[in-house]
Amino acid sequence: MSGSESDEDLKRAIALSLQERSPRLGSQSNVINLVSDSDDDDDDDLDAPVTTRKISPRDQAREVVPTEASGTTTPKPRSNEKQLQLTGDPAIEVSFAAKMKDGGQPSVGILGLDRKAMEEERLKRQKQREGGGLPMLNSKRHASVSPPRLREQEKAGAKSKSKTLDFDVHSGSQPHEDKRQKIAHVASDVLSRNQLELLNGPGIRYPDGVVRKTWVKGTPRLGDDIKIEEVLQKDDLKLAVLSTFQVEPEWVESKLDPKTKVIWVLQAKTDAEKDNIRSNAPNNYRFCFPSMEGNINCMHSKLQLLSYSTHLRVVIPSANLTPYDWGETGIMENVCFLIDLPRLPTGQAATELTPFAEELLFFADALGLDQGTLNSLKKFDFSRTVQMAFVHSIGGSHLDREAWKRTGYCGLATAVQNLGLETEEAIDIDFLASSIGSLNETFLKSLYLAAKGDDGLVEYGWRTGKSSRNKGMCETERKLSDTLNDRFRIYFPTAETVAKSHGGIGCGSTICLQPSWYDSETFPRHLMRDSKSLRPGMLMHSKMMFVRGKANKGNSKIAWAYVGSANLSESAWGRLVKDKSTKEPKLTLKNWECGVVVRVPATIPSAHEAIPGREDGEEETLGMDVFAGHVPVPMQMPGDQYGLHRPWFFKDH
């Protein structure tokens, strides 16, 4: 990254950040626009680093977009419109990275919720309901940090809590069939009853792992998507570990049974913040706060561990716990990996773990989950994870080689090696991102080499081995630069693509790139491709990397995909630097992230469309159709080159 980037600016930007919410379609009168108030924001992975300002009626009236079906104009919804619910309660939005701008600390409860302000609003709403009117919505709201709201009886009965929750929970209770029938009835217009029963029924559904796009309201269900209800299966869920960067509390509450035990993995830097989060929590909530010390700026991981009487479900989505990320507003799509791990016979625990299991446990331990919870994870059968790898980024500085080889882009390389996917030949990479950092060729080289199985030391050696007088590239490095130009593509939407999406420009603030970075001399603008969803009008918040080797070369005939929370940035993947004290390499990471590498059989379909051979004699590469039936490719291929177009900059709107 550029040496001019400021950590202090980054920390200040995060402290000032507030989450933007996406709307339900339809016009509403009380509109709040979320815009950044600082050009010094240096964090490339905040999904919504924004603050609030009021939109004037004139601006609101101007913002109309043609509907795709009819060509007529309708009021364009803003991504932050307050939602009116039939209950009269406005949904509460939160970014776990958000902190209060002013120094005053209001009376707060669980996850920093302003209890006094909420009570005042509740009384207002009650009075309005008695008078038959709609609730008043304040034009501004303090940034709050809160999981699902507490029911009055839970708050009254809150007691002291033990420190450990065990995944090894057996229950003789039967699934709630009446609730399942209600779910089937609601969604019967899009899937058959048999399909819904299969998705919502109890037991193991994904024994070999699966990648699904998130469902989006208003789009046909083709068998390659999944709803949040189908992920959680709340009627059978006993214990959930939920980590997320953003959350809408009341929405999450509606997706969980009130008796389900939950461990929240949240971002909090100070003891005061943690105490505020813990205060008044119900008996079935526990909390885990990953380290935010030093240069760590963002807990961006979205890992979910869901325990049922028969199995453990590991979920790795790109989506936050918000309705718009899970498709309920009809403007945004994400991607999600799931695998169901059978429970071992009672009293047994795994004696040998797969690399996937080892890294999952390593990451969970680093997050700060207690030992009892970690031990209970070993009571499930991970044997069918051998063809995939759990990869992660653990925030902070990692000095020990055995430690830094397990995380960040170095950990990605280790995963590639363990899966037997390393290669000396050229590969093609197509990276789909919703947030892009201050990119340069050096960073892209390190990520490209990691995808080939290099642990990071090749690029590190080039960078640190140069004298102050000789900054030129060696022949191998120069050849790699040429390879990147031909074989690395970055998918990010242009301003026009966002404007023409169903949500329009008001729904693009979780898609982040800074104009100052893009206009830098070192930014690889020639690698950019327009990111357009195969679902017309959808914006994508997905983070995916598609890697393919040569089509006709034995051990280079490889294909795999990354799915997870990590965007295309040094904050997410890390950087090897020379430690000033030891003079040895150390890995620095600013974010907590996690994802999965899914190996794809590199068989050439009958209708194979390989990338043609190049004039320099390079052989053809496996086409993107190699992923068909294994990992959905959500964007239109091949992506259009930018040409004279500019990327979407949320700060410009």
URVENLIN-V508633 format. One record per helix or strand of 3 or more residues. SS is the DSSP state (alpha for helix, beta for strand). FROM is the first residue (numbers start at 1). TO is the last residue. If there is no record, write none. Layout:
ss=<SS/SS>
from=<FROM/FROM>
to=<TO/TO>
//
This chain:
ss=<alpha/beta/beta/alpha/beta/beta/alpha/alpha/alpha/alpha/alpha/beta/alpha/beta/alpha/beta/alpha/beta/beta/beta/beta/alpha/alpha/alpha/beta/beta/alpha/alpha/beta/alpha/alpha/alpha/beta/alpha/alpha/alpha/alpha/beta/alpha/beta/alpha/beta/beta/beta/alpha/alpha>
from=<7/32/50/57/64/73/110/115/152/177/193/210/228/239/249/261/271/285/303/311/335/355/371/383/388/396/401/408/428/441/457/475/488/495/504/515/525/544/554/559/570/575/585/591/624/650>
to=<16/35/54/62/66/75/112/130/156/186/200/214/232/243/255/266/278/289/307/317/343/367/377/385/393/398/404/418/432/452/464/487/491/499/507/518/527/548/556/564/573/578/589/599/627/652>
//
